[in-house]
Amino acid sequence: MSKAKEIKPVKYVFSDVVSLVKTYANDKKIVLEIGSGTGNNLAFFAENGFNTHGIEIDQRAIDFAHDLLKGKNLKADIRLGDATKLPYGDGSFDLVLDRACLQHNKLDKIVQIIKEVERVLAKEGIFIIVNFISKDDFSAKDFDHNSKSLAWWKSSYQIYDDIHYTSEEELRSLLKNFEIIYMEHIRTEVLIPQRYDKGSYILVAKKL
């Protein structure tokens, strides 16, 4: 699992996580977030009665997450570790969340992480993937690493050693042992302050 060169704390849950959990996993009780970062999504789960777990490769992020949860009087079990080797028993969770963790790994590690997710999910458990960056994203084909334009991109993505751009075909192959119950490819044309195209996938799969 790739570690960011710097930590950018996030306090607020991502809206897509809220809507997908409400629609596809509202009855689930035990959740694991892989690459749980600074704890924003963990706080959401804990606030809503989930038995909440996270695994994160960076102790700096875990420390921030603990502070965030403590400030809200919430609890979550957060472990320092790598999602390619999840330290949990088979069938431990009925919901696993990936919010931009998979995309910051090389393909061989992505394959291993998904195998581990399948292992720790209970039968008919739900795997939610939010914002797996698409090959249609401007940064996959148009971005000049030596350019000074779109400087925010460097600070947002280049803090990671790896970025993997995926496709519908690849996602279907990676999740061949799951039933994909929702898949969305989001293409967005940003107009201001500069024109560029964004692309990412949102996906919900059920363990068979």
C-alpha positions in Angstrom: 0.0 0.0 0.0 1.5 3.3 -1.1 2.4 5.9 1.6 1.9 9.6 0.9 4.9 11.8 1.1 2.9 14.3 3.2 -0.4 14.2 5.2 -3.3 16.4 4.3 -5.9 16.2 7.1 -9.5 15.8 6.0 -12.2 16.4 8.6 -15.4 15.8 6.6 -16.9 12.6 5.2 -17.1 12.4 1.5 -20.7 12.8 0.2 -20.5 9.8 -2.1 -19.6 7.6 0.9 -22.8 8.7 2.7 -25.1 8.1 -0.3 -23.6 4.7 -1.2 -23.7 3.5 2.4 -27.3 4.6 2.8 -28.4 2.9 -0.5 -26.4 -0.3 -0.4 -25.1 -0.9 3.1 -27.5 0.6 5.6 -28.1 -2.7 7.3 -24.4 -3.5 7.7 -22.9 -3.4 11.2 -19.1 -4.1 11.0 -17.1 -1.9 8.6 -13.4 -1.7 7.6 -11.9 1.2 5.7 -8.7 0.4 3.9 -6.4 3.3 3.7 -8.4 5.1 6.4 -6.3 8.2 6.3 -7.0 10.9 8.8 -10.3 9.4 9.9 -13.0 11.5 8.3 -14.9 8.5 7.0 -14.3 6.5 10.2 -16.0 9.3 12.2 -19.0 9.0 9.9 -19.3 5.3 10.4 -18.8 5.6 14.2 -21.4 8.3 14.5 -23.9 6.1 12.7 -23.6 3.1 15.0 -21.1 0.9 13.0 -18.5 -1.2 14.6 -15.8 0.7 13.0 -12.3 -0.4 11.9 -9.6 1.2 9.8 -6.2 0.2 8.5 -3.6 2.8 7.5 0.0 2.6 6.5 1.0 6.0 7.9 1.2 6.6 11.6 0.9 10.4 11.1 -2.5 9.9 9.6 -3.6 7.5 12.4 -2.5 10.0 15.0 -4.7 12.7 13.4 -7.6 10.2 13.1 -7.4 9.4 16.8 -7.5 13.1 17.7 -10.5 13.6 15.4 -12.4 10.7 16.9 -11.5 11.7 20.4 -12.8 15.3 19.8 -16.1 13.8 18.7 -16.2 11.3 21.6 -16.2 8.4 19.1 -14.3 5.1 18.9 -12.7 3.1 16.1 -10.1 0.4 16.0 -7.4 1.8 13.7 -4.4 -0.4 12.9 -1.1 0.4 11.4 -0.6 -1.9 8.5 -0.7 -2.7 4.8 -3.9 -3.6 3.0 -2.1 -6.3 1.0 -1.9 -8.3 4.3 -5.0 -7.5 6.3 -4.6 -8.5 10.0 -8.2 -9.8 10.3 -9.8 -13.2 10.2 -11.8 -14.5 7.3 -15.3 -13.1 7.1 -14.7 -10.5 9.8 -16.6 -7.6 8.1 -19.9 -7.1 6.3 -18.7 -3.8 4.7 -15.4 -2.7 3.3 -14.7 0.8 2.0 -12.0 2.0 -0.3 -11.9 5.7 -0.8 -9.0 6.4 -3.2 -6.7 3.8 -1.6 -6.6 1.2 -4.4 -5.6 3.9 -7.0 -2.4 4.7 -5.1 -0.9 1.2 -5.7 0.7 -0.7 -8.5 -1.5 -3.2 -10.3 0.0 -6.3 -8.6 -0.7 -4.8 -5.2 -4.2 -3.8 -6.2 -4.9 -7.5 -7.1 -3.6 -8.6 -3.7 -5.6 -6.0 -1.8 -8.8 -7.1 -3.5 -8.0 -10.7 -2.7 -7.7 -9.7 1.0 -10.9 -7.7 0.9 -12.7 -10.7 -0.5 -11.2 -12.9 2.3 -12.2 -10.6 5.2 -15.7 -9.9 3.9 -18.5 -12.1 5.1 -20.7 -13.8 2.5 -22.8 -11.2 0.7 -20.7 -8.5 2.3 -20.4 -5.2 0.4 -17.3 -3.6 -1.1 -17.6 0.1 -1.9 -15.0 1.8 -4.1 -15.2 5.5 -4.3 -13.2 7.6 -6.8 -10.8 5.1 -8.4 -9.2 7.4 -11.0 -10.1 6.8 -14.6 -7.9 6.6 -17.7 -10.1 9.4 -18.9 -8.8 11.8 -16.3 -6.7 14.7 -17.6 -3.8 13.7 -15.5 -3.5 10.3 -17.2 -2.8 11.8 -20.6 -2.6 15.6 -20.7 -0.6 16.6 -17.7 3.0 17.8 -18.3 5.0 17.0 -15.2 7.3 19.9 -16.1 4.5 22.4 -16.5 3.6 25.0 -14.0 -0.1 24.8 -15.0 -2.6 23.2 -12.7 -0.1 23.3 -9.8 -2.8 21.9 -7.5 -2.5 18.6 -9.3 1.1 18.2 -8.2 0.2 18.8 -4.5 -2.8 16.5 -4.7 -1.5 13.5 -6.6 2.3 13.8 -6.6 2.5 13.3 -2.9 2.0 9.6 -3.7 4.6 7.3 -5.2 2.0 5.5 -7.3 -1.1 6.4 -9.2 -2.9 3.7 -11.2 -5.5 4.7 -13.8 -8.2 2.1 -14.4 -11.0 1.2 -16.8 -14.3 -0.5 -16.8 -12.8 -3.6 -18.3 -10.1 -3.8 -15.7 -12.4 -3.2 -12.8 -14.7 -6.0 -14.0 -11.7 -8.3 -14.2 -10.4 -7.3 -10.8 -13.8 -8.0 -9.2 -14.5 -11.2 -11.1 -15.3 -13.0 -7.8 -17.8 -10.4 -6.8 -21.3 -9.4 -8.1 -21.0 -5.8 -9.2 -24.3 -4.2 -8.2 -23.5 -0.6 -9.1 -20.9 1.0 -11.3 -20.6 4.7 -12.4 -18.0 6.4 -14.5 -18.0 10.0 -13.7 -16.7 12.4 -16.4 -16.5 16.0 -15.5 -15.4 19.0 -17.5 -14.1 21.7 -15.2 -14.3 25.2 -16.7 -13.1 27.6 -14.1 -10.4 28.4 -13.0 -8.9 26.3 -15.8 -10.3 23.8 -18.3 -9.6 20.2 -17.7 -11.4 16.8 -17.7 -11.8 14.7 -14.6 -12.7 11.0 -14.6 -13.2 8.4 -11.9 -15.2 5.3 -11.1 -17.6 4.6 -8.2 -18.5 0.9 -7.7 -20.4 -1.3 -5.3 -19.8 -5.0 -5.3 -21.2 -7.9 -3.3 -19.1 -10.9 -2.2 -20.6 -14.1 -3.8 
